[in-house]
Amino acid sequence: MRPTSLDDYVGQTHLVGKGCILRNMIDSGSLSSFILWGPPGVGKTTLARIIAGSLKREFHTLSAVSAGVGDVRKVIESAGKESLFRTGGAPILFIDEIHRFNKAQQDALLGAVEAGTVVLVGATTENPSFEVITPLLSRCQVFVLKSLEAEDLRILLHRALEQDELLRSLPIELREDDALLRQSGGDGRKLLNILEIVVDYLKASGGPLIIDNKTVSACLQQNMAVYDKDGEMHYDIISAFIKSVRGSDPNAAVYWMARMLEGGEDPLFIARRLCILAAEDIGLANPNALLMADACFRIVHSIGMPEARIPLSECAIYLASSPKSNSAYMAIDAALSAVHADSSPAVPLYLRNAPTSLMKDLGYSDGYKYAHDYPGHFTDLEFMPEELRGKVFYEPGSNKHEENLKAYLKACWPKYYK
C-alpha cells in the first residue's frame, strides 16, 4: 500500500502541499540534502522514494542499523564513478534511522554531501540536534513530519480495504473506525498492522467480517504484547514522560516510563533524557538531581534490562519529586543570545594571561586582583567585557537552595542583584 506519487501521498501538507517548501524543491528539480524528522509510520521512507521517482534520480538506501562505514563509502564511490556518465542530477542516498550512525559513519558522508556527489536524505525519529553531528547537520535542511491526523488515517484505511488485493476480495464490513484510529496513534504503518491483525482474527473466528470498536479492542487485547513491542509510539510518550517529571507528578512519570519499557524502548534513551531534564528543569534547585541522573545512566549501562527498570524508576520518582528551576538553562541561552548578537567584545587586559615579558609590558594581567587575597575570598572586580557591564544572565529561581545563592550574590554584587 506504499504510494508512489505525491498525489497519493497522505499527510504532511505543510511540506508537500502546493506552494510548500519540499513540494517547490521537487517541482523545480533543485534538490539539496535534508533530514526528515518525525515519529514512526508517517511516511519518511515513502516520501524519499517518491522524490527519487519524481525526479528520476538513482536511489540508494542504507539502514543505519546494519550498515557500516564501508557500506557508505561503497555507495559514494559508485555514485562518483557513475557521475562521469550521468546527465541528470546526483543520486539520492537514503539512510533510514540515521541517528543510529556513530560519528565515524556520519563523518564518512561529509565530503560527498559537500561536493554534491550524492544528495543525502536521512530519516530519524530522534531530534537531529542531539543525534546528528554538527558539520553534517549544517549541510542539511531539517523537515519535521507530524503524526497523521484522523482524516489522514481514515484515507489510508479505506484505501487498503478498497485496493489491497486480499482485503478487497473479502466481504469486510467497516461499521466503526474509532478504535482503529485511536490505537494507531497517528502511525500509518501501525494502522495497517492493526487492520491485518483484526481481519486475521475475524477470519479465524469463522464469523462475519464486521469491524467495530468492540471487535478491535477484543482483538488487540490478545495481541497487545507482541504488537506494542514491535512499534511503541515513543515519540509522543517520551514527551508525556518528560512533561510529567517536569510537572512534579511521579505517578504519571512511572506510568509513561512503564509504557516505554514495555514497548521495547532502549533504557539508555530514557536515562539520557533524565540527565538532560535534571540539568534543564531542576538544575540549581537541587544539584544532587544531576548526580542522581548521571549515576542512573551509568548503572543502566552496566546492568541492562530487566533490572535497569528499578534505578530508572528510582531516578524518575526522585526527579519528579524534586523542586524545579530552569535558571541554569535560561542563563546559558541568554548568554548565547548575547554572543550571537556580538561575539567580538575584547577580554579586558587585566583578565588576560601574561606568560611572556612582552605581554606584561603591554599591560596583560595588570590590575588583576586575586580573590583569595581579600576578606571573604571576594573582591569587587569587573569580569565582563566593557560593553556588557551590568548584564545579568543568571536570575536565581524561587527555591530554598537558590535563595541561599541569591543572598550570596546580593552580598557580592549589590549593584546587579538588588
C-alpha positions as CSV (number, residue, x, y, z in Angstrom):
1,M,0.0,0.0,0.0
2,R,3.0,2.3,-0.2
3,P,2.1,5.3,-2.5
4,T,4.4,6.0,-5.5
5,S,3.4,9.6,-6.2
6,L,2.8,12.8,-4.3
7,D,-0.8,12.8,-5.5
8,D,-1.4,9.5,-3.5
9,Y,0.8,10.6,-0.5
10,V,-1.2,11.2,2.6
11,G,-0.4,13.8,5.3
12,Q,2.4,16.3,5.7
13,T,0.7,19.0,3.6
14,H,2.8,21.7,5.4
15,L,5.8,20.2,3.4
16,V,4.3,18.7,0.2
17,G,1.2,20.8,-0.3
18,K,1.0,23.1,-3.3
19,G,3.5,26.0,-2.8
20,C,5.2,24.4,0.2
21,I,8.9,24.2,0.6
22,L,9.5,20.5,-0.2
23,R,7.0,20.5,-3.0
24,N,8.7,23.5,-4.5
25,M,12.1,21.8,-4.3
26,I,10.7,18.7,-6.1
27,D,8.8,20.7,-8.8
28,S,11.9,22.8,-9.5
29,G,14.2,19.7,-9.6
30,S,16.7,21.5,-7.4
31,L,17.2,19.1,-4.6
32,S,19.6,19.6,-1.7
33,S,20.4,17.3,1.2
34,F,17.8,17.1,4.0
35,I,16.8,15.1,7.1
36,L,13.2,14.0,7.7
37,W,12.5,14.1,11.4
38,G,9.2,12.6,12.7
39,P,7.5,9.8,14.6
40,P,7.3,6.2,13.1
41,G,4.8,5.4,10.3
42,V,4.2,9.0,9.0
43,G,5.8,8.5,5.5
44,K,9.5,9.4,5.8
45,T,10.8,6.5,3.7
46,T,7.8,6.7,1.3
47,L,8.5,10.4,0.7
48,A,12.1,9.8,-0.1
49,R,11.2,7.1,-2.6
50,I,8.6,9.4,-4.2
51,I,11.1,12.2,-4.6
52,A,13.6,9.9,-6.2
53,G,10.9,8.6,-8.6
54,S,9.5,12.0,-9.4
55,L,13.0,13.4,-10.3
56,K,14.1,10.1,-11.9
57,R,17.2,10.0,-9.7
58,E,19.2,6.9,-8.8
59,F,18.1,5.8,-5.4
60,H,20.5,4.1,-2.9
61,T,19.2,3.1,0.5
62,L,21.1,2.1,3.7
63,S,19.8,1.2,7.1
64,A,21.9,2.7,9.9
65,V,21.0,-0.4,12.0
66,S,23.1,-2.7,9.7
67,A,25.3,-0.5,7.5
68,G,28.9,0.4,8.4
69,V,31.4,2.9,7.1
70,G,32.4,0.5,4.3
71,D,28.9,0.4,3.0
72,V,28.7,4.2,3.0
73,R,32.0,4.6,1.1
74,K,31.0,1.9,-1.4
75,V,27.8,3.8,-2.3
76,I,29.7,7.1,-2.5
77,E,32.4,5.6,-4.7
78,S,29.8,4.1,-7.0
79,A,28.0,7.4,-7.3
80,G,31.2,9.2,-8.1
81,K,32.1,6.8,-10.9
82,E,28.6,7.0,-12.4
83,S,28.7,10.8,-12.3
84,L,31.0,10.7,-15.4
85,F,28.2,9.3,-17.5
86,R,25.2,10.9,-15.7
87,T,23.0,13.6,-17.4
88,G,20.5,14.0,-14.6
89,G,21.1,15.2,-11.0
90,A,23.1,13.5,-8.3
91,P,21.8,10.2,-6.9
92,I,19.9,10.1,-3.7
93,L,21.4,8.3,-0.7
94,F,18.6,7.5,1.7
95,I,19.7,6.5,5.2
96,D,17.0,5.2,7.5
97,E,17.4,5.7,11.2
98,I,20.4,8.0,10.6
99,H,20.5,8.8,14.3
100,R,22.0,5.3,14.8
101,F,25.1,6.1,12.8
102,N,28.1,6.9,15.0
103,K,30.4,9.9,14.5
104,A,32.8,8.0,12.2
105,Q,29.9,6.8,10.0
106,Q,28.5,10.3,9.8
107,D,31.9,11.8,9.1
108,A,32.2,9.5,6.1
109,L,29.2,11.3,4.5
110,L,30.6,14.8,4.8
111,G,32.8,15.0,1.7
112,A,30.2,13.5,-0.7
113,V,27.4,15.7,0.7
114,E,29.6,18.8,0.5
115,A,30.8,18.0,-3.1
116,G,27.3,17.1,-4.3
117,T,28.3,13.6,-5.2
118,V,25.1,12.4,-3.5
119,V,22.0,14.1,-2.1
120,L,21.6,12.8,1.4
121,V,18.1,12.1,2.7
122,G,18.1,11.0,6.3
123,A,15.2,9.7,8.3
124,T,15.1,9.8,12.1
125,T,12.7,9.6,14.9
126,E,15.2,11.3,17.2
127,N,15.9,15.1,17.5
128,P,18.7,15.6,14.9
129,S,20.2,18.4,17.1
130,F,21.2,15.7,19.5
131,E,21.9,12.7,17.3
132,V,23.5,14.2,14.1
133,I,26.9,15.7,14.2
134,T,27.0,19.5,13.7
135,P,29.1,19.5,10.4
136,L,26.6,17.2,8.8
137,L,23.6,18.9,10.2
138,S,24.8,22.3,8.9
139,R,24.9,20.8,5.3
140,C,21.3,19.6,5.5
141,Q,17.9,21.1,5.9
142,V,15.7,19.5,8.6
143,F,12.0,18.9,7.8
144,V,9.7,18.0,10.6
145,L,7.0,15.5,9.9
146,K,3.9,15.3,12.1
147,S,1.8,12.4,13.3
148,L,-1.0,11.6,10.9
149,E,-4.4,13.2,11.6
150,A,-7.6,11.1,12.0
151,E,-8.7,12.0,8.5
152,D,-5.3,11.0,7.0
153,L,-5.6,7.6,8.7
154,R,-9.2,7.2,7.5
155,I,-8.0,7.7,3.9
156,L,-5.3,5.0,4.4
157,L,-7.8,2.7,6.0
158,H,-10.4,2.9,3.1
159,R,-7.7,2.8,0.5
160,A,-6.4,-0.5,2.0
161,L,-9.9,-2.0,2.1
162,E,-10.6,-1.0,-1.5
163,Q,-7.3,-1.5,-3.2
164,D,-5.4,-4.3,-1.4
165,E,-5.6,-7.5,-3.4
166,L,-6.6,-9.7,-0.5
167,L,-8.8,-7.3,1.5
168,R,-10.9,-6.2,-1.4
169,S,-11.7,-9.9,-2.1
170,L,-13.2,-10.4,1.4
171,P,-16.7,-9.4,2.5
172,I,-15.5,-6.9,5.1
173,E,-18.0,-4.5,6.7
174,L,-16.4,-1.5,8.4
175,R,-19.0,-0.3,10.9
176,E,-16.8,1.8,13.2
177,D,-13.2,3.0,13.0
178,D,-12.7,5.0,16.2
179,A,-10.8,2.2,18.0
180,L,-8.6,1.6,14.9
181,L,-7.7,5.2,14.6
182,R,-7.1,5.6,18.3
183,Q,-4.9,2.6,18.7
184,S,-2.8,3.6,15.7
185,G,-1.7,6.8,17.5
186,G,-1.1,8.7,14.2
187,D,1.1,5.9,12.8
188,G,0.0,4.8,9.3
189,R,2.1,1.6,9.5
190,K,0.6,0.7,12.8
191,L,-2.9,1.3,11.4
192,L,-2.4,-1.2,8.6
193,N,-0.8,-3.7,11.0
194,I,-3.9,-3.5,13.3
195,L,-6.2,-3.9,10.3
196,E,-4.3,-7.0,9.3
197,I,-4.4,-8.4,12.8
198,V,-8.2,-7.8,13.1
199,V,-9.0,-9.3,9.8
200,D,-7.0,-12.4,10.5
201,Y,-8.7,-12.6,13.9
202,L,-12.2,-12.4,12.3
203,K,-11.3,-15.0,9.6
204,A,-10.0,-17.4,12.3
205,S,-13.2,-17.0,14.4
206,G,-15.3,-18.1,11.4
207,G,-17.9,-15.4,11.9
208,P,-18.9,-12.4,9.7
209,L,-16.1,-10.0,8.9
210,I,-17.6,-7.0,10.8
211,I,-15.1,-4.4,12.1
212,D,-16.3,-2.3,15.0
213,N,-14.8,-0.8,18.1
214,K,-15.6,-3.7,20.4
215,T,-14.0,-6.2,18.0
216,V,-10.9,-4.2,17.6
217,S,-10.4,-3.8,21.3
218,A,-11.0,-7.5,22.0
219,C,-8.6,-8.5,19.2
220,L,-5.8,-6.2,20.3
221,Q,-6.2,-7.3,23.9
222,Q,-4.9,-10.7,22.8
223,N,-2.2,-9.4,20.6
224,M,-1.1,-6.3,22.5
225,A,2.2,-7.6,24.0
226,V,3.6,-8.6,20.6
227,Y,2.1,-5.6,18.9
228,D,3.4,-3.0,21.3
229,K,6.9,-4.4,21.4
230,D,7.0,-4.2,17.6
231,G,6.3,-0.5,17.4
232,E,5.6,1.6,20.6
233,M,4.9,5.3,19.8
234,H,7.8,6.6,21.8
235,Y,7.9,10.0,20.1
236,D,4.8,11.2,21.9
237,I,5.2,9.1,25.0
238,I,8.7,10.4,25.8
239,S,7.1,13.9,25.6
240,A,4.4,12.9,28.1
241,F,7.1,11.3,30.3
242,I,9.3,14.4,30.4
243,K,6.4,16.8,31.0
244,S,5.2,14.6,33.9
245,V,8.6,14.7,35.6
246,R,8.9,18.5,34.9
247,G,5.3,18.8,36.3
248,S,6.3,17.0,39.6
249,D,4.0,14.0,39.0
250,P,5.9,10.9,40.0
251,N,2.9,8.6,39.3
252,A,2.4,9.8,35.8
253,A,6.2,9.6,35.3
254,V,6.5,5.9,36.2
255,Y,3.4,5.1,34.1
256,W,4.8,6.7,30.9
257,M,8.1,5.0,31.7
258,A,6.4,1.7,32.0
259,R,4.7,2.2,28.6
260,M,8.1,2.9,27.1
261,L,9.9,-0.1,28.7
262,E,7.0,-2.4,27.8
263,G,7.1,-1.2,24.3
264,G,10.8,-2.1,24.0
265,E,12.3,1.3,24.3
266,D,16.1,1.5,24.8
267,P,16.5,2.1,28.6
268,L,19.6,4.2,27.8
269,F,17.4,6.5,25.7
270,I,15.3,7.1,28.8
271,A,18.3,7.6,31.0
272,R,19.8,10.2,28.7
273,R,16.6,12.1,28.8
274,L,16.6,12.1,32.6
275,C,20.2,13.5,32.5
276,I,19.0,16.4,30.3
277,L,16.0,17.0,32.4
278,A,17.9,17.1,35.6
279,A,20.0,19.9,34.3
280,E,17.3,21.8,32.4
281,D,14.3,21.6,34.7
282,I,15.7,21.0,38.2
283,G,19.2,22.5,38.0
284,L,20.3,24.6,40.9
285,A,17.1,24.0,42.9
286,N,18.6,20.6,43.7
287,P,22.2,20.0,42.3
288,N,22.0,16.4,43.5
289,A,19.4,15.7,40.8
290,L,22.1,15.7,38.1
291,L,24.3,13.4,40.1
292,M,21.4,11.0,40.6
293,A,20.7,11.1,36.8
294,D,24.3,10.6,35.9
295,A,24.6,7.6,38.3
296,C,21.3,6.2,36.9
297,F,22.7,6.4,33.3
298,R,25.9,4.6,34.3
299,I,24.1,1.9,36.3
300,V,21.6,1.3,33.4
301,H,24.5,1.0,31.0
302,S,26.2,-1.5,33.3
303,I,23.3,-3.8,34.3
304,G,20.8,-3.6,31.4
305,M,17.2,-4.8,31.5
306,P,15.2,-6.1,33.2
307,E,17.0,-4.9,36.4
308,A,17.6,-1.4,34.9
309,R,13.9,-0.7,35.3
310,I,14.5,-0.3,39.1
311,P,17.1,2.5,39.1
312,L,15.2,4.2,36.2
313,S,12.1,4.2,38.4
314,E,14.0,5.5,41.4
315,C,15.6,8.3,39.4
316,A,12.3,9.3,37.7
317,I,10.5,9.5,41.1
318,Y,13.3,11.4,42.7
319,L,13.4,14.0,39.8
320,A,9.7,14.3,39.7
321,S,9.6,14.9,43.5
322,S,12.4,17.4,43.4
323,P,12.0,21.2,43.5
324,K,12.3,22.7,40.0
325,S,14.3,25.5,38.5
326,N,15.3,26.3,34.9
327,S,17.6,29.1,35.8
328,A,20.8,27.5,34.5
329,Y,19.0,26.7,31.2
330,M,17.8,30.3,30.9
331,A,21.2,31.7,31.8
332,I,23.2,29.9,29.1
333,D,20.6,30.6,26.5
334,A,20.6,34.3,27.4
335,A,24.4,34.3,27.3
336,L,24.4,32.6,23.9
337,S,22.0,35.2,22.6
338,A,24.4,37.9,23.7
339,V,27.3,36.1,21.9
340,H,25.2,35.8,18.7
341,A,24.4,39.5,18.9
342,D,28.0,40.5,19.2
343,S,30.8,37.9,19.7
344,S,33.6,40.5,19.4
345,P,34.0,42.2,22.8
346,A,37.6,42.0,23.9
347,V,38.8,40.3,27.1
348,P,39.8,43.1,29.5
349,L,43.6,43.4,29.7
350,Y,43.7,42.7,33.5
351,L,41.9,39.4,32.9
352,R,44.3,38.2,30.2
353,N,47.2,35.8,30.9
354,A,50.7,37.2,30.8
355,P,53.2,34.3,30.3
356,T,55.8,36.5,28.5
357,S,57.6,39.7,29.4
358,L,56.2,41.3,26.2
359,M,52.7,40.6,27.3
360,K,53.4,42.1,30.8
361,D,54.8,45.2,29.2
362,L,51.6,45.5,27.1
363,G,49.6,45.5,30.3
364,Y,48.3,42.0,30.2
365,S,47.1,40.9,33.7
366,D,47.9,44.4,35.1
367,G,45.3,45.3,37.7
368,Y,44.0,41.8,38.3
369,K,43.0,41.1,41.9
370,Y,43.5,37.6,43.3
371,A,40.2,36.9,45.1
372,H,41.8,34.8,47.8
373,D,43.9,37.7,49.0
374,Y,40.8,39.6,50.1
375,P,38.4,39.2,53.0
376,G,35.7,36.6,52.3
377,H,37.7,35.5,49.2
378,F,36.0,38.2,47.1
379,T,36.9,41.5,45.5
380,D,34.7,43.8,43.5
381,L,36.4,43.4,40.2
382,E,34.5,43.6,36.9
383,F,34.8,40.4,34.8
384,M,32.6,41.2,31.9
385,P,33.7,42.8,28.7
386,E,33.2,46.6,29.0
387,E,30.3,46.5,26.5
388,L,28.4,44.0,28.7
389,R,29.0,45.6,32.1
390,G,25.9,45.2,34.3
391,K,24.4,42.4,32.1
392,V,22.8,39.7,34.3
393,F,22.3,36.3,32.7
394,Y,21.7,34.2,35.8
395,E,18.5,35.0,37.8
396,P,18.2,32.7,40.8
397,G,15.0,30.7,41.0
398,S,12.4,30.8,43.8
399,N,13.5,27.7,45.8
400,K,15.4,27.1,49.0
401,H,18.8,26.3,47.5
402,E,18.8,29.2,45.1
403,E,17.6,31.6,47.8
404,N,20.9,31.0,49.5
405,L,22.8,31.5,46.2
406,K,20.8,34.7,45.7
407,A,21.7,36.0,49.2
408,Y,25.4,35.4,48.5
409,L,25.3,37.1,45.1
410,K,23.4,40.1,46.5
411,A,26.2,40.4,49.2
412,C,28.9,40.3,46.5
413,W,27.2,42.3,43.8
414,P,24.6,44.6,45.3
415,K,24.6,46.8,42.2
416,Y,23.5,43.8,40.0
417,Y,21.4,41.7,42.4
418,K,19.2,44.2,44.2
